[in-house]
């Protein structure tokens, strides 16, 4: 029973941290993109996907070891997988810039 409660608390912790992380980073990116690239509200989904991937890497490599629920299978992402996910995240975050300069002209 204790493991189930701890697992639910950890799940709630993940959801709350993900909400705040993705919200804050997305708003920072939008405030950066709007004046520089004249980007006003298109492509919210790629920003969300990129920021979600950043959060996933951060959680799997750092945050999972400081939570309430621990188990035997906890390990960091491999260096190769971390680099792949970070590259994909940066690509998704830069999609509005690519669209603005190369397609929407």
C-alpha positions in Angstrom: 0.0 0.0 0.0 2.9 2.4 0.8 4.5 1.8 -2.6 1.2 2.7 -4.4 0.8 5.9 -2.4 4.4 6.9 -3.1 4.0 6.1 -6.8 0.9 8.3 -7.0 2.7 11.1 -5.2 5.6 10.8 -7.6 3.2 10.8 -10.6 1.6 14.0 -9.2 5.0 15.5 -8.7 5.9 14.8 -12.3 2.7 16.3 -13.6 3.1 19.5 -11.6 6.7 19.9 -12.5 6.1 19.3 -16.1 3.3 21.8 -16.2 5.4 24.5 -14.7 8.5 23.7 -16.7 6.8 23.6 -20.0 4.7 26.7 -19.3 7.6 28.8 -18.2 9.9 27.7 -21.0 7.2 28.1 -23.7 6.4 31.6 -22.5 10.1 32.5 -22.5 10.4 31.2 -26.1 7.3 33.0 -27.3 8.5 36.3 -25.8 11.8 35.8 -27.6 10.3 34.7 -30.9 7.5 37.3 -31.2 9.7 40.5 -31.5 12.6 39.0 -33.3 10.9 36.8 -35.8 7.4 38.4 -36.1 5.9 35.1 -34.9 2.5 35.5 -33.4 1.0 32.3 -32.2 1.6 29.7 -34.9 3.2 26.4 -34.1 2.4 26.0 -30.4 2.5 22.2 -30.8 6.2 21.9 -31.9 7.2 24.2 -29.0 5.3 21.9 -26.6 6.9 18.8 -28.0 10.4 20.2 -27.8 9.9 21.5 -24.3 8.3 18.2 -23.2 11.4 16.3 -24.6 13.7 18.7 -22.6 11.7 18.0 -19.5 11.8 14.2 -20.1 15.6 14.3 -20.4 15.9 16.5 -17.3 13.6 14.1 -15.4 15.2 10.9 -16.5 18.8 12.2 -15.9 18.3 14.2 -12.7 14.9 14.4 -11.1 13.9 10.7 -10.9 16.6 10.2 -8.3 15.3 12.8 -5.9 11.6 11.8 -5.8 9.4 9.8 -3.4 9.2 6.6 -5.4 12.4 4.6 -5.9 12.8 1.2 -7.6 15.5 -1.0 -8.9 15.1 0.0 -12.6 16.1 3.6 -12.2 18.9 4.6 -14.4 19.9 7.6 -16.5 19.4 7.8 -20.2 22.4 6.8 -22.2 24.6 9.5 -23.5 23.6 8.7 -27.1 19.9 8.8 -26.3 20.3 12.0 -24.3 22.0 13.7 -27.3 19.4 12.4 -29.8 16.5 13.6 -27.6 18.2 17.0 -27.1 18.8 17.4 -30.8 15.1 16.6 -31.6 14.0 19.0 -28.9 16.1 21.8 -30.3 14.8 21.0 -33.8 11.2 21.2 -32.6 11.8 24.4 -30.8 13.4 26.0 -33.9 10.6 25.0 -36.3 8.9 28.5 -36.0 12.2 30.1 -37.0 12.6 27.8 -40.0 9.1 28.4 -41.0 9.3 32.2 -40.7 12.5 32.5 -42.8 12.4 29.7 -45.3 8.7 28.9 -46.0 6.6 31.9 -45.0 8.5 34.5 -47.0 
